[in-house]
Amino acid sequence: MEDGGVEDWEDCAELIGTTNSGASGAIASYFDGILKTLEEEFDCQGICAKGNFWLFKDVEDGPVGDSCLVSLK
């Protein structure tokens, strides 16, 4: 996070003070891990429909390409 800006999902969570504690935090961390892996390994974002922004990749990586549905099949 440079100069208070938000570059990815982790920066956003840190900025707003979101913590992954307790059972719901464990579930959120688990699914965040899956989404992060999909973004990194398959260069996709979202499951059925892509979002406007990457959750874990840097904004400098450019716009989102495709959703991950095809990669998951």
C-alpha positions, 0 to 999 in steps of 0.5 A, a space after each residue: 500500500 503506497 501513500 495510503 492507496 489501495 492496490 489489492 484486496 489485502 490492502 483494502 482489508 487492512 485499511 478498513 481493519 477487517 480481521 479474519 478471526 473465529 470460525 467465520 474468519 477461517 471460512 473467509 480466509 479459506 475462500 480468499 485463498 481459493 480466489 487468490 489461487 485462481 487469479 494467480 494460476 489462471 489469470 481470471 477473476 470471479 467465478 461465474 462473472 468477472 468483477 471490475 477489479 482484481 482482488 489479489 493482483 496489483 492494479 498495475 496488472 491491468 483490467 480483468 480478462 475473463 471469469 474463472 468458470 471456464 478454467 474451473 471446468 
